[in-house]
Amino acid sequence: MSHDIEERVERLWAAATSGDEYAAADAALAALDAGMPMETLLLDVVAAVQARVGQEWAANRITVAQEHTATAINERVLSALAHHPATRASLSQDRGRIAVACIDHEFHAFPARLLAEVLRLRGWQVDYLGAQVPTPHLVAHLHRTNPDAVALSSSLATRLPDAHAAITACQAAGTPVLAGGAAFGPDGRYARLLGADAWAPDARAAADRLADGPLPRRLAADRDGGGPAHQAGHEYAVLTASAPELMRGVMDELARRLPEVSREVTGESVSYVVDFLRAALYVDDPDLFSSSAGWLTDVLASRGIPEQVLSSALELLAGRLAGLTRAQEMLAGARAAPD
């Protein structure tokens, strides 16, 4: 990171975390006035600040309220830049049309919004549909607008079953899918597993891939096998059906074991564990569960929550899922992982 970019990041970070949207907009516009290219500003400054927001929240160095405030201000900065003459000049180009949407139940919309602005900057007509787009409504939009491709974003691995439903439905509508976001794995392994036509690790790579040429239009029925044979199988289905009752039982037992820990903390922890386990079963990847459990361990530790909360939750879940062999293996692997 050059000194100039680093300085711009610090200015925007200070404004966003202090809740000053005017100072944040001024910092971004000042970078443009100083000659920074718009795409550099979007991807190396604004995106870097937003990534730092997530990292600081996870480490408990900013509160949830501060995280929400900073994210909202960064979104306002994107809006200000979207109406800047440097962006509007690109609208005269005609590369084609792209729909950009978050999959159903995915509420982290910032990466998708960032991609939408980069694509507009590069001359694409963009339909930005925002967060938590129900798949039937997304498909209806595709039928109505017939875009060249749809870019689907998801940050949480717990949304992989929803992502698979969206990918399949979009392809059945004749629209190729470019997948992106942390949910699909650092190397895009889950995007490939679930049948996406392409994957990109970030907005710049996604825009470059679309610039390379059109994605193939293939129906889901034309794909090799339509995805992994195990997904949505017996263990995933059983865990999904029993999740509410299972979580209540584990939370009640945790309340007896650890009465000093609030039910809100234990409830959120158990919910995360069950959702991560469901996603790992769906794609049959123990690494997904163990890495997610490791992330949750770090988040809880940064908040001073006793490690017994997670270890006990894993133990209690294992005791209640005796008939699910693959789930047992994943739980055992997470419990045996080094701290």
N, C-alpha and C positions, 0 to 999 in steps of 0.2 A: 504494500500500500504506500503510495507516494505521500510525501509530507503534506501536500495540499489536500489530498483526499482525506488523510487522517485528521487534519484540522477541521475539514467540513463535517466529518462524522462527529467529532467532539462537539461542535457547535449545535448540530441538530439534536444530538443526544441530550445535551444540557437543556435545550428548549423543550423537547418532548417530555422528558422526565419531570420537568418543573411545571408542566401543564400550560405552557405559553405557546398557543398555536400561532400567534402573530410572529413571535420571534422565530418559530420553526419555519414558517413560510418565508420570512425574510432571509433566513440562513440558506434555504434552498435557492431562492431567486438570486441571492448574491453570488452563489456559485455559478449560476448561468451567466450573470453579468460579467464575471471574471473570466469567462471563456470555457468553462467546463462543458463538455458535450452532454446533451440531455440524457442519453442512454447511460453514460458513466455516472451521472448524478443519480439516476434511478437505481442502478444495479450495484454501484460501489459505495454509495452514500446512504440513500434511503433504505435500501434492502439490508445493508450492514447494520444500521441502527435498529431496524426491526428485529433482526436476528439477535442482536445484543439484548433487546427487551426480553425475549424468550429465555435467554441464558441467565439473565439476572433474576428473572422470576423463579426459575428452577432452583437457583442457588439461594433463594430467599433473601436476596439483597434489595429487592423492591417488592412492594405489596401487590396484591391482586388489583387493587384500585389504581395504583401507579401503572401497572401493566396495561390495564384497560385504557387509561388516560393517554399513555404514550402511543398505544396502537391507534386510538381514535385521531390523535394529532397527526401521526404519520399518514393516515388515510386522507386527512384534510390537505396535507402537503401534496399527496398524489393528485388530489382534485385540482389544486392550484396549478400544478405542473401540466395537467391534462389540458388546461385552457390557455396555456402559454403559447404565443405565436410560434415558437420552435416546434411544438407538437402539432399545432393546427395546420402548419404548412405541409405536413406529411399526409394529410387527409386527401390531398389531390391525387395521390398515387392509387393504383388499383391492382394490388397483388391478389386479392380474393377475399373471402369471408371466413372468419373463424369464430366459433362459439367457445366461450371460456366459462367454465362453471365448476363449483365445488360439488362433490357428490353428496347425496342425501345424508343428512345428519353431520356433515362436516361444517363446523362453524368457523374455522380458521380461514378467513377469506382473503387475507392480505397477499399471500403468494399468488393467488389467481388474479387479484386486481393488479398486481405488479406486472404480471405477464400480459394482461390486457393492454396496459399502457405501453409496454415495450413493442407489442405487435402493432398497435396504432402508430407508434413512432416510425415503424418500418414500412408503413403503407398499407396495412391490412384493415379491412372493415371488420370491426370486432363487436360481437354481441356478448357483453359481460353480464352474466346471469346471477353472480353473487354466491352467497353461502347457502348450504343446505337445500340444493335444488332437487325436489322429488323426481325420481327417474321418469315417471309417466309425463310430467310436465316438460322435462328436458326433451324427451322424444317428440312430443307434440311440437316443440319449438323447432327441432331439426326438420320435421316434415314440412313445416310452414316456410322455413328460410333456406333450406338446402345448402348449408355451409360446406366449404371444402374439407373441413375437419372440425372435431370438437376436442378441446383441451380440458381434461378432467383433472382436478386438483384435490389432493387429500393429504393432510398432515398427520393424521392419527392412524396407526396400524389397526386399531379397533374397528375402523370403517372398511376394511378390506372386503368383507362380504357385500356391503353396499356398493363398493367400487366394482366388483365383479358383475353385479346386476346391471349397473349403469353401462359398463363396457359392452356387455353382451347386447343390451337393448339398443344402444347407439349403432352398433354394427348391424343389427337386424334391420335398422332403419336405413342402412346404406351409407352411414357416415363413419369414416375412419377415426380412430381414437389415439390421441397423444396423451399419455399419462404422465403426471409429475407430482412431486411432493414427497415428504419424508415417509409417508405411509407405505410407499412402494419399495422401500429398502434403499440403502445407499448406492447400490449398483443396479437398481431397477428390477431385481429378481422377481418381485411380486407382480409388477406390470407385465412381464413376460409370461409368468405363470397363469395369470388371469386373462391373457389373450389380447392385451393392448397392441395396437399396430406399431406404436413407437413409444419411447420413454425418454425423458430429459431430466437431468438432475437439478436444473435451475432455469430461470426465465431466459437467460442469454442462450443457453444450449437449445431450449425449446424453439426460440425464434430462429436460430441457425438451422435447426432440423427442418422447419417449415419452409425456410428459404431454399433449401436444397432441392425441393421438388415435392409434388403432391404425395400424400400418403395413399396407399392402395385402398380402394373401396372393395371390401370383402364382407359378405354376409357371415354372421356367426356360424351358420351351418356349414360353411366352406372351410372352417378352420380345422386343424388337425385335432380331432377328439373333443374340441370345445372346452378344453381346460383339464386340470388334474382330476382323475377319476374319484379320488377320495373326498373331495370338497363337499360340504354340506352333508357329510355322511353321518353314520349313526352317532358317534360321540359328539360331534358338533350339534346335531339336532337335539340330543338328550340334554346337553348342557344349556342350550338356548331355551328349551322348554322349561327347564327346572331352575333357571337362573334366579328369578325373584324369590322363590322359596329357599333356595340354597343360600343366597346372600343374607336373608333374614336369620336363618339358623346360625350361620357363621358369626354374624354381628352379635347375636344374643350371647353366644358362647364367649366371644371376645369381651363383651361387657362384664361377664362374670370373672374372666381371667384377669382383665386389666381395667378395673373399675376407675382407675385414675385417668384413663384416656377417654376423651369425649366420644360420644356415639357418632358425631359428625365426622371425626377423623377416621374411626374404624370403618364407617360406612363408605366413605370415599375410597379408602384403601382397598376394601373388599371389592367394590365395584370395578376399580381399575384392574385388579387381579383377574376377576372373572371375565371381563371384556378382553383383556390381553390373551387369556387362555382360549377363549372362543376363536379369536382371530388366528392364533397359532395352530389350533386344530383345523381350521378352515383351509389353511395353506400347508398344513402338515410340516411345520418348521419349528422344532424345539428352540432354535436360536432366537426366533422372534420372541418367544416367551421369556427366555432367560435374559435377553438384553433389555426387554421391557421391565422385568422385575428388578434388574440392576438399576435402571433409570429411576424407578419408583423408590428403591432403597436410598438413592442419593437425595431425592427430593424430600423424603421423610426425614432423613438425617439432618438436612440443612435447616429443618424446622424444629429440631430438637425432639422429634417424636421417637419413642423407644423402638429399637430394632425388633423387639418382641412382637410389635403389632403385625409386621409383615411376615415374620417367621411363623407366628402362631396362625395367621390367616392361611398360609400355605399348608401348614400341618392339618388344620381343620378341614380345608377343602379336600385334601387327599383322603381324609377319613370319610368324607361324604360322597366321594366319587370312586368307590371301591371297584365298581364294575367297568370303569372306563380305563382301559390299559394304556392308551396313548396319553391321555390326560395325566395319569399317574406318573408316567415316565417324564413328562414335562415338568410337573410339580417337583419330582425328586431331583431333576437336574437343576432347577432353580434353587432348591434348598441346599444342594451340595456345592453350589458355585461359591468361590472365595469372595470374601467381603471386599 
